Amino acid sequence: MRDRIKVVLIVVVAIVVLVASLTYLALAPSPSKSLPTPPTSLATCSPSSGNATYGNWTTYHQNNARTGIQSGANVTGLHAEWTGPTGLDGQVYAEPLVCGTSIFVATEDDSVYAINATSGAVEWRTNLGTPMPGSSLPCGDISPSGITGTPVIDVATGTLYAVAFVTPGHHVLFGLDVGNGSVESQVVVDPAAANPLVEQQRGALTLANGYVYVVYGGLYGDCGDYHGWVVGVPASGTGSLVSYQVPTQREGGIWGTAGTAVAANGDLYVTTGNGANTSAQGFDHGDSVIELSPNLTELGYFAPSNWAYLNSNDLDLGSVAPTILPNGDLFQIGKEGVGYLLNGSNLGGIGGEIANVSVCPGEGAYGGTAHAGFSVFVPCMNGVFDVVVGASNLSVIWHTSDFFAGSPIVTGGIVWSVSIYAAELLGFNVSTGQQVYSYSLGSADHFISPSAAPGSLFVGAGDELYGFSLA
């Protein structure tokens, strides 16, 4: 933190956060409180298991509102319990998932692993094909390119869904049995009008409304005639795919790591990157928040009044996916570093925000937010920022030290984020932003996010998976 916050301001801030975050009370770590011992018989990820008492992080940032919150006792320590297995077969960009006794992690070598949550031992590994080498693609910065978007688990059927990019150049949605890794289904999910070699599946998968939703953006470098897409695949395995193409001349990718956010009524919100049109008279849905029905009919949109400037300067609004607040309104931020408060019932069109605030100007935000009630934790290139949302205003309450912040989550009164350049797991007091924990990792890829279970934290970094105890 560049400037020390005075004690009296800390007290005021704590009161503001307490009032604004109606559904969540975050307390600072207390050495007098200890975490409960994890159960010796952990719930299994299957329909018969009922409510899992250990693992319930089955989609990106825990739920379809992408809150990134794991409830539980206050954190009293950070201890590496295991690193396992030593050397996965590829880089990890996807967030690890937690279900029952297992951690599920996907790699750029097109493999999915099930790892024992207690010991770090491999329970099974399924390879889904040969990933695309970077040399076979016209641009990009991931090589090989395999599974990049975070998978999703359907606990009701015991199925893990993952999209693998496989040679000679197709995106395939696989359904795996979470118990043994066997392939139960597979379907090509490239839109018919798209060129798979210039489309990247980076955003997390979403399970909602009876569909598995898959989003697409372009490769790093914006080469080729690509568009942003959303594809809905019936989870039942029967029925036709539905799709939505962002109506840009070109570009308008949907690439934020959280993918989509789902409202209480089932509508989806996505955010696009820059479009190719830079004329203020030719709005093209680039740099926009778009609301879609469950069958992917467009219902409305928002774009900043300076959308043409954002298009011209590659300042993607969609470097972060939308945040759905408890009252149904939205928070949105992107590369420009300006946060917007939007009416979830009426996105407002061009310049139709309720409020905006400069959060991290000149640095920009990337990845996925976490939010506790109306307190939103934003990953910027100069740290994590806490933005509190009022009825008609946004306020920056605190920010951490200066580092390129990976997508944060919150558990036990601590905001966790990976420093991308330093490859270090960092923990910050949720009320003040003061750093209280750190752990050096071997390497870290852009925008990665930890996941959590009560008393535990899991991080996929480089080609390793780390398991931590928080007691």
C-alpha positions as CSV (number, residue, x, y, z in Angstrom):
1,M,0.0,0.0,0.0
2,R,1.6,3.2,-1.1
3,D,0.0,5.4,1.6
4,R,-0.7,4.2,5.2
5,I,-4.3,4.4,6.2
6,K,-4.8,6.1,9.5
7,V,-6.3,4.2,12.3
8,V,-9.4,6.4,12.5
9,L,-10.1,5.7,8.8
10,I,-9.7,2.0,9.3
11,V,-12.5,2.1,11.8
12,V,-14.8,4.0,9.5
13,V,-14.0,1.7,6.6
14,A,-14.8,-1.4,8.7
15,I,-18.2,0.0,9.6
16,V,-18.9,0.8,5.9
17,V,-18.0,-2.7,4.8
18,L,-20.1,-4.2,7.6
19,V,-23.2,-2.3,6.6
20,A,-22.7,-2.7,2.9
21,S,-22.0,-6.4,2.9
22,L,-25.4,-7.5,4.1
23,T,-24.8,-11.2,3.8
24,Y,-21.2,-11.5,4.9
25,L,-19.3,-10.5,8.0
26,A,-15.5,-10.7,7.5
27,L,-13.3,-10.8,10.6
28,A,-9.6,-10.3,10.9
29,P,-7.5,-13.4,11.7
30,S,-7.5,-14.2,15.4
31,P,-4.9,-16.6,17.0
32,S,-7.4,-17.4,19.7
33,K,-9.7,-19.1,17.2
34,S,-8.9,-22.4,15.6
35,L,-10.3,-24.2,12.6
36,P,-12.3,-27.4,13.1
37,T,-10.5,-30.6,12.1
38,P,-11.5,-31.7,8.6
39,P,-13.9,-34.7,8.8
40,T,-12.1,-38.1,8.4
41,S,-14.9,-39.4,6.2
42,L,-15.3,-36.8,3.4
43,A,-18.4,-36.4,1.3
44,T,-18.1,-37.8,-2.2
45,C,-19.0,-35.9,-5.4
46,S,-22.0,-37.9,-6.4
47,P,-25.8,-37.6,-6.3
48,S,-26.0,-39.9,-3.2
49,S,-23.7,-37.7,-1.1
50,G,-26.2,-35.0,-0.2
51,N,-24.6,-31.7,0.8
52,A,-20.9,-32.0,0.7
53,T,-19.4,-31.0,4.0
54,Y,-15.9,-30.6,2.6
55,G,-15.8,-29.8,-1.1
56,N,-18.4,-27.6,-2.9
57,W,-16.3,-25.5,-5.3
58,T,-17.7,-27.0,-8.4
59,T,-17.6,-24.0,-10.8
60,Y,-15.4,-20.9,-11.2
61,H,-15.4,-18.8,-8.0
62,Q,-17.8,-21.3,-6.3
63,N,-21.2,-20.4,-7.9
64,N,-22.8,-18.9,-10.9
65,A,-22.8,-15.4,-9.4
66,R,-19.0,-15.9,-9.2
67,T,-18.8,-14.6,-5.6
68,G,-15.5,-16.4,-4.9
69,I,-16.4,-16.7,-1.2
70,Q,-15.9,-19.8,1.0
71,S,-17.5,-19.4,4.4
72,G,-15.8,-20.9,7.5
73,A,-13.8,-20.1,10.6
74,N,-11.2,-17.4,10.6
75,V,-7.8,-18.2,9.1
76,T,-5.1,-18.7,11.7
77,G,-2.2,-19.8,9.5
78,L,-1.0,-20.8,6.0
79,H,0.8,-24.2,5.8
80,A,1.7,-26.1,2.6
81,E,0.4,-29.6,3.2
82,W,1.3,-31.1,-0.2
83,T,2.3,-30.4,-3.7
84,G,1.0,-33.1,-5.9
85,P,1.6,-34.6,-8.2
86,T,5.1,-33.3,-8.8
87,G,4.8,-32.0,-12.3
88,L,1.4,-32.1,-14.0
89,D,1.7,-32.8,-17.7
90,G,1.0,-29.2,-18.7
91,Q,0.4,-25.6,-17.5
92,V,-2.6,-24.8,-15.4
93,Y,-4.7,-21.8,-16.4
94,A,-8.1,-23.1,-15.1
95,E,-9.1,-22.7,-11.5
96,P,-9.0,-26.0,-9.6
97,L,-12.4,-27.4,-8.6
98,V,-13.3,-29.1,-5.3
99,C,-15.9,-31.7,-4.9
100,G,-16.1,-34.2,-2.0
101,T,-12.7,-35.8,-1.4
102,S,-11.2,-34.6,-4.6
103,I,-9.6,-31.7,-6.3
104,F,-10.0,-31.6,-10.1
105,V,-7.5,-29.7,-12.2
106,A,-7.2,-29.4,-16.0
107,T,-4.0,-28.7,-18.0
108,E,-2.9,-27.3,-21.3
109,D,-1.9,-30.9,-22.3
110,D,-5.6,-31.7,-22.6
111,S,-5.6,-33.7,-19.3
112,V,-8.0,-33.7,-16.4
113,Y,-6.7,-35.0,-13.0
114,A,-8.5,-36.0,-9.8
115,I,-6.3,-35.4,-6.8
116,N,-7.0,-36.5,-3.3
117,A,-7.7,-33.4,-1.2
118,T,-6.0,-34.8,1.9
119,S,-2.9,-36.4,0.6
120,G,-2.3,-34.8,-2.9
121,A,-2.2,-38.3,-4.5
122,V,-3.5,-38.8,-8.0
123,E,-6.8,-40.7,-8.0
124,W,-7.1,-40.7,-11.8
125,R,-5.9,-38.9,-14.9
126,T,-7.7,-38.7,-18.3
127,N,-6.1,-37.4,-21.4
128,L,-8.6,-36.1,-23.9
129,G,-6.4,-35.7,-27.0
130,T,-3.4,-34.0,-28.4
131,P,-3.4,-30.2,-27.7
132,M,-2.8,-27.7,-30.5
133,P,0.9,-26.6,-30.7
134,G,1.4,-22.9,-30.7
135,S,3.3,-23.1,-33.9
136,S,0.1,-24.3,-35.7
137,L,-1.8,-21.2,-34.7
138,P,-1.5,-17.8,-36.4
139,C,-0.9,-16.0,-33.1
140,G,-1.3,-16.6,-29.3
141,D,0.7,-16.9,-26.2
142,I,-0.3,-20.3,-24.9
143,S,1.6,-23.3,-26.2
144,P,0.5,-26.0,-26.4
145,S,-3.2,-24.9,-26.2
146,G,-5.4,-27.5,-24.6
147,I,-7.8,-26.9,-21.7
148,T,-7.8,-23.2,-20.8
149,G,-11.3,-22.4,-19.5
150,T,-12.2,-23.7,-16.1
151,P,-14.4,-26.8,-16.2
152,V,-17.7,-27.2,-14.4
153,I,-19.1,-30.2,-12.3
154,D,-22.7,-31.3,-12.4
155,V,-23.0,-32.8,-8.9
156,A,-26.5,-34.1,-9.7
157,T,-25.1,-36.5,-12.4
158,G,-21.5,-36.8,-11.2
159,T,-20.2,-35.3,-14.5
160,L,-17.3,-33.0,-15.0
161,Y,-17.5,-30.9,-18.3
162,A,-14.3,-29.6,-19.9
163,V,-13.6,-28.1,-23.3
164,A,-10.4,-29.4,-24.9
165,F,-8.7,-27.8,-27.9
166,V,-7.5,-30.8,-29.9
167,T,-5.6,-31.4,-33.1
168,P,-6.2,-30.8,-36.0
169,G,-8.0,-27.8,-34.5
170,H,-11.4,-28.4,-32.8
171,H,-12.9,-27.5,-29.5
172,V,-14.6,-30.5,-28.0
173,L,-16.8,-30.5,-24.9
174,F,-16.1,-33.7,-22.9
175,G,-18.3,-35.1,-20.1
176,L,-16.2,-37.2,-17.6
177,D,-17.4,-39.4,-14.7
178,V,-16.0,-37.7,-11.6
179,G,-15.6,-41.1,-9.9
180,N,-13.2,-42.7,-12.4
181,G,-12.5,-40.2,-15.2
182,S,-14.2,-42.2,-17.9
183,V,-15.4,-40.3,-20.9
184,E,-19.2,-40.3,-21.0
185,S,-19.9,-37.8,-23.8
186,Q,-18.1,-35.6,-26.3
187,V,-19.4,-33.1,-28.8
188,V,-17.6,-30.5,-31.0
189,V,-18.7,-27.1,-29.9
190,D,-17.1,-24.8,-32.5
191,P,-19.8,-22.5,-33.9
192,A,-20.5,-23.3,-37.5
193,A,-19.6,-19.9,-38.8
194,A,-16.3,-19.7,-36.8
195,N,-12.7,-20.5,-37.6
196,P,-11.6,-22.6,-34.6
197,L,-7.9,-21.7,-35.2
198,V,-8.5,-18.1,-34.3
199,E,-11.0,-18.7,-31.5
200,Q,-9.8,-19.2,-27.9
201,Q,-11.9,-20.9,-25.2
202,R,-10.6,-19.1,-22.1
203,G,-13.7,-18.2,-20.1
204,A,-15.0,-20.6,-17.5
205,L,-17.8,-23.0,-18.5
206,T,-21.2,-22.4,-16.9
207,L,-23.9,-24.9,-16.0
208,A,-27.3,-23.3,-15.9
209,N,-30.8,-23.6,-17.4
210,G,-30.1,-27.2,-18.6
211,Y,-27.2,-26.0,-20.7
212,V,-23.4,-26.0,-20.5
213,Y,-22.5,-22.6,-21.8
214,V,-19.1,-22.1,-23.6
215,V,-17.7,-18.7,-24.5
216,Y,-15.0,-17.8,-27.0
217,G,-12.7,-14.9,-27.6
218,G,-9.6,-14.5,-29.8
219,L,-6.0,-15.4,-29.4
220,Y,-3.4,-13.0,-27.9
221,G,-2.5,-10.7,-30.8
222,D,-6.1,-10.5,-32.2
223,C,-5.3,-12.3,-35.4
224,G,-7.8,-13.6,-37.9
225,D,-11.5,-13.1,-38.4
226,Y,-12.8,-14.0,-35.0
227,H,-15.8,-13.0,-33.0
228,G,-17.1,-13.3,-29.5
229,W,-19.4,-16.3,-29.2
230,V,-21.6,-18.0,-26.6
231,V,-22.6,-21.6,-27.3
232,G,-25.2,-23.5,-25.2
233,V,-24.9,-27.3,-25.2
234,P,-27.9,-29.3,-23.7
235,A,-26.5,-31.0,-20.5
236,S,-29.0,-33.9,-21.1
237,G,-27.1,-34.8,-24.3
238,T,-30.2,-34.4,-26.4
239,G,-31.4,-31.4,-28.4
240,S,-29.7,-28.8,-30.5
241,L,-27.0,-26.4,-29.6
242,V,-27.9,-22.7,-29.2
243,S,-25.5,-19.9,-29.9
244,Y,-25.0,-16.1,-29.9
245,Q,-22.5,-14.2,-32.0
246,V,-21.4,-10.7,-30.9
247,P,-22.5,-8.6,-33.9
248,T,-19.1,-6.9,-34.4
249,Q,-17.5,-6.6,-37.8
250,R,-14.6,-8.5,-36.2
251,E,-13.3,-9.2,-32.6
252,G,-15.5,-8.5,-29.6
253,G,-14.2,-11.5,-27.8
254,I,-15.6,-12.9,-24.6
255,W,-12.5,-13.9,-22.8
256,G,-12.7,-12.9,-19.2
257,T,-11.8,-15.9,-17.0
258,A,-15.1,-16.0,-15.2
259,G,-16.9,-16.6,-18.5
260,T,-20.6,-15.7,-17.8
261,A,-22.5,-14.6,-14.8
262,V,-26.0,-15.9,-14.2
263,A,-28.9,-13.9,-12.7
264,A,-31.5,-15.3,-10.4
265,N,-34.0,-15.6,-13.3
266,G,-31.5,-17.5,-15.4
267,D,-30.4,-14.7,-17.7
268,L,-26.7,-14.5,-18.6
269,Y,-24.4,-11.6,-18.6
270,V,-21.2,-11.4,-20.7
271,T,-18.7,-8.7,-21.4
272,T,-16.9,-8.2,-24.7
273,G,-13.5,-6.9,-25.7
274,N,-12.8,-4.3,-28.3
275,G,-14.5,-4.5,-31.7
276,A,-12.9,-3.5,-35.0
277,N,-15.1,-0.4,-35.5
278,T,-13.6,2.7,-34.1
279,S,-16.1,5.2,-35.6
280,A,-18.3,6.8,-33.0
281,Q,-21.2,6.5,-35.4
282,G,-20.9,2.7,-35.8
283,F,-21.5,1.0,-32.4
284,D,-20.8,-2.7,-32.8
285,H,-21.2,-4.2,-29.3
286,G,-17.5,-4.2,-28.7
287,D,-16.5,-3.2,-25.2
288,S,-20.1,-3.9,-23.9
289,V,-22.0,-5.8,-21.2
290,I,-24.6,-7.9,-22.9
291,E,-27.6,-9.6,-21.3
292,L,-28.8,-12.9,-22.9
293,S,-31.8,-15.1,-22.3
294,P,-31.3,-18.8,-21.4
295,N,-31.6,-19.7,-25.1
296,L,-29.1,-16.9,-25.9
297,T,-31.4,-14.2,-27.3
298,E,-30.0,-10.7,-26.7
299,L,-32.1,-8.8,-24.2
300,G,-30.1,-5.6,-23.6
301,Y,-26.6,-4.1,-23.4
302,F,-24.4,-1.4,-21.8
303,A,-21.4,0.3,-23.3
304,P,-19.3,3.2,-21.8
305,S,-19.8,6.5,-23.6
306,N,-16.2,6.3,-24.8
307,W,-16.6,2.9,-26.3
308,A,-15.0,4.0,-29.6
309,Y,-11.9,5.2,-27.7
310,L,-11.8,1.8,-26.0
311,N,-12.1,0.0,-29.3
312,S,-9.3,2.1,-30.8
313,N,-6.9,1.5,-28.0
314,D,-7.4,-2.2,-27.2
315,L,-8.8,-1.3,-23.8
316,D,-11.1,-4.3,-23.4
317,L,-14.0,-3.8,-21.1
318,G,-14.2,-7.6,-21.1
319,S,-10.9,-8.3,-19.5
320,V,-13.1,-8.9,-16.4
321,A,-16.5,-10.7,-16.6
322,P,-19.6,-9.0,-15.0
323,T,-20.1,-9.1,-11.2
324,I,-23.8,-9.7,-10.2
325,L,-24.5,-8.0,-6.9
326,P,-27.1,-9.4,-4.3
327,N,-29.8,-7.0,-5.5
328,G,-29.4,-8.0,-9.1
329,D,-27.4,-5.0,-10.2
330,L,-24.0,-5.4,-11.9
331,F,-20.4,-4.1,-11.4
332,Q,-18.1,-4.0,-14.4
333,I,-14.5,-3.0,-14.9
334,G,-11.9,-3.6,-17.6
335,K,-8.5,-2.6,-18.9
336,E,-9.2,1.2,-18.6
337,G,-9.5,0.7,-14.8
338,V,-12.9,2.4,-14.5
339,G,-15.6,0.7,-12.5
340,Y,-19.3,0.9,-13.6
341,L,-22.5,0.3,-11.6
342,L,-25.2,-1.0,-13.9
343,N,-29.0,-1.6,-13.4
344,G,-29.4,-5.3,-13.8
345,S,-33.0,-4.8,-15.0
346,N,-32.1,-2.3,-17.6
347,L,-28.4,-2.1,-18.6
348,G,-29.0,1.3,-20.1
349,G,-27.4,1.2,-23.5
350,I,-24.5,3.6,-24.3
351,G,-23.5,5.7,-21.3
352,G,-26.4,4.3,-19.2
353,E,-24.5,3.4,-16.0
354,I,-25.8,4.4,-12.6
355,A,-22.4,5.5,-11.5
356,N,-18.7,5.1,-12.3
357,V,-15.5,5.5,-10.4
358,S,-11.8,5.4,-11.2
359,V,-10.4,2.3,-9.6
360,C,-7.0,1.5,-11.1
361,P,-6.4,4.0,-13.9
362,G,-3.5,3.4,-16.2
363,E,-3.1,-0.1,-14.9
364,G,-6.3,-1.9,-15.6
365,A,-8.1,-4.9,-14.2
366,Y,-7.8,-8.5,-15.4
367,G,-9.4,-11.9,-14.4
368,G,-12.3,-12.4,-12.1
369,T,-13.6,-10.5,-9.1
370,A,-14.8,-11.8,-5.8
371,H,-17.5,-10.1,-3.8
372,A,-18.9,-10.3,-0.3
373,G,-22.3,-8.7,-0.4
374,F,-21.7,-5.2,-1.8
375,S,-17.9,-5.2,-1.4
376,V,-16.2,-6.1,-4.6
377,F,-12.5,-7.2,-4.7
378,V,-11.0,-6.2,-8.0
379,P,-7.7,-7.7,-9.5
380,C,-5.7,-4.9,-11.0
381,M,-2.1,-4.7,-12.3
382,N,-1.2,-2.7,-9.3
383,G,-2.9,-4.7,-6.6
384,V,-6.3,-5.8,-5.3
385,F,-8.8,-3.0,-4.7
386,D,-11.9,-3.1,-2.5
387,V,-14.8,-1.3,-4.1
388,V,-17.9,-0.8,-2.0
389,V,-21.2,-0.4,-3.9
390,G,-23.9,2.0,-2.6
391,A,-27.4,2.6,-4.0
392,S,-26.1,5.1,-6.5
393,N,-22.3,5.3,-6.0
394,L,-19.1,3.4,-5.9
395,S,-16.3,4.0,-3.4
396,V,-12.7,2.6,-3.3
397,I,-12.1,1.7,0.3
398,W,-8.6,0.2,0.3
399,H,-6.0,-1.3,-2.0
400,T,-3.2,-3.6,-1.3
401,S,0.5,-3.3,-2.1
402,D,1.5,-2.9,-5.7
403,F,1.6,-6.2,-7.6
404,F,0.0,-7.8,-10.7
405,A,-3.0,-9.4,-9.0
406,G,-4.4,-12.7,-10.0
407,S,-8.1,-13.3,-9.6
408,P,-8.9,-13.1,-5.8
409,I,-11.1,-15.2,-3.6
410,V,-12.1,-14.7,0.1
411,T,-12.2,-17.2,2.9
412,G,-12.0,-16.8,6.7
413,G,-11.5,-13.1,6.7
414,I,-8.6,-13.2,4.1
415,V,-8.5,-12.1,0.5
416,W,-6.2,-14.4,-1.4
417,S,-4.5,-13.5,-4.7
418,V,-1.5,-14.8,-6.6
419,S,1.1,-12.2,-7.6
420,I,1.5,-13.2,-11.3
421,Y,5.0,-11.8,-11.9
422,A,6.5,-12.8,-8.5
423,A,4.7,-16.2,-8.5
424,E,3.6,-15.8,-4.9
425,L,0.4,-16.6,-3.0
426,L,-0.6,-13.6,-0.9
427,G,-3.2,-13.1,1.8
428,F,-4.7,-9.8,2.8
429,N,-6.9,-8.8,5.7
430,V,-10.4,-8.3,4.2
431,S,-11.1,-5.2,6.2
432,T,-7.9,-3.2,5.7
433,G,-6.0,-4.8,2.8
434,Q,-2.9,-5.3,4.9
435,Q,-0.8,-8.3,3.8
436,V,-0.7,-11.0,6.4
437,Y,0.4,-14.2,4.5
438,S,2.7,-15.1,1.7
439,Y,4.0,-18.3,0.0
440,S,6.4,-18.6,-2.9
441,L,5.2,-20.7,-5.9
442,G,7.4,-22.0,-8.7
443,S,5.6,-20.1,-11.4
444,A,2.2,-18.6,-12.2
445,D,0.2,-18.0,-15.4
446,H,-1.9,-15.0,-16.1
447,F,-5.1,-14.4,-14.2
448,I,-5.0,-17.7,-12.2
449,S,-7.3,-18.1,-9.2
450,P,-7.1,-20.2,-6.0
451,S,-10.1,-22.2,-4.8
452,A,-11.1,-23.2,-1.3
453,A,-12.8,-25.7,1.0
454,P,-13.4,-25.1,4.7
455,G,-10.0,-24.9,6.3
456,S,-8.1,-25.5,3.0
457,L,-6.8,-23.6,0.0
458,F,-5.8,-25.0,-3.4
459,V,-3.7,-23.3,-6.1
460,G,-2.8,-24.5,-9.6
461,A,0.4,-22.6,-10.6
462,G,2.6,-23.5,-13.5
463,D,2.5,-27.3,-13.8
464,E,1.9,-27.9,-10.0
465,L,-1.1,-28.1,-7.7
466,Y,-0.6,-26.9,-4.2
467,G,-2.7,-27.8,-1.1
468,F,-2.7,-25.6,1.9
469,S,-4.1,-25.8,5.4
470,L,-5.4,-22.5,6.9
471,A,-5.0,-23.5,10.5
